[in-house]
Amino acid sequence: MAIRAYILINTQIGQTQKVVEELKKLPEVKKIDIIMGPYDIIVEVEVSTYEDLSHILLNQIQNISAINHTMTCPVVE
């Protein structure tokens, strides 16, 4: 059973589109939307395990230099 999560991303000013282009390269990313509010981007990811979710967050998404902050919301149903 796949694990889905929404990741809210706050980017550096003027860098949102750059972050979107980097996120598009990740096969786990299923949907990307630019939003308004305290976060700039919401991303839907799908992975096999919670370990995979941790890996993509810590080693791929949070390593994008223009990202200030993320909040991860795993889907429970």
C-alpha positions as CSV (number, residue, x, y, z in Angstrom):
1,M,0.0,0.0,0.0
2,A,1.4,3.4,-1.0
3,I,1.9,6.2,1.5
4,R,0.8,9.6,0.4
5,A,1.8,12.9,2.0
6,Y,1.3,16.6,1.3
7,I,4.4,18.7,1.8
8,L,3.9,22.5,2.4
9,I,7.0,24.4,1.3
10,N,8.1,28.0,2.1
11,T,10.6,29.3,-0.4
12,Q,13.0,32.2,-0.5
13,I,11.5,35.3,-2.1
14,G,11.5,35.1,-5.9
15,Q,12.6,31.5,-5.9
16,T,9.3,29.6,-6.1
17,Q,9.5,28.7,-9.8
18,K,13.1,27.5,-9.4
19,V,11.9,25.2,-6.6
20,V,9.0,23.9,-8.7
21,E,11.4,23.0,-11.5
22,E,13.6,21.0,-9.1
23,L,10.6,19.2,-7.6
24,K,9.4,18.2,-11.1
25,K,12.6,16.1,-11.4
26,L,11.5,13.8,-8.5
27,P,9.5,10.7,-9.5
28,E,7.8,10.5,-6.1
29,V,6.2,13.9,-6.7
30,K,2.7,13.4,-8.1
31,K,1.3,17.0,-8.0
32,I,2.7,20.5,-7.5
33,D,0.6,23.6,-6.8
34,I,1.8,27.1,-6.2
35,I,-0.4,28.6,-3.4
36,M,-0.8,31.8,-1.4
37,G,-0.4,32.2,2.3
38,P,2.5,31.3,4.7
39,Y,3.6,28.5,2.3
40,D,4.4,29.0,-1.4
41,I,4.0,25.5,-2.7
42,I,2.1,22.3,-1.8
43,V,3.4,19.0,-3.2
44,E,1.7,15.6,-3.1
45,V,4.2,12.7,-2.9
46,E,3.6,9.0,-3.0
47,V,6.2,6.5,-1.6
48,S,6.2,2.8,-0.5
49,T,7.3,3.3,3.1
50,Y,7.7,5.9,5.8
51,E,11.4,5.4,5.5
52,D,11.1,6.4,1.8
53,L,9.2,9.5,2.9
54,S,11.9,10.4,5.3
55,H,14.6,9.9,2.6
56,I,12.9,12.1,0.0
57,L,12.3,14.8,2.6
58,L,15.7,14.8,4.2
59,N,17.9,14.0,1.3
60,Q,16.2,15.5,-1.7
61,I,13.5,18.1,-1.0
62,Q,15.1,19.8,2.0
63,N,18.4,20.0,0.1
64,I,17.0,22.4,-2.5
65,S,18.8,25.5,-1.5
66,A,15.9,28.0,-2.1
67,I,13.6,26.2,0.4
68,N,13.3,27.9,3.8
69,H,10.9,25.6,5.6
70,T,8.7,22.5,5.0
71,M,5.8,20.9,6.8
72,T,4.8,17.3,6.0
73,C,1.3,16.1,6.4
74,P,0.9,12.3,5.8
75,V,-2.5,11.1,4.6
76,V,-4.1,8.8,7.1
77,E,-7.0,7.5,5.0
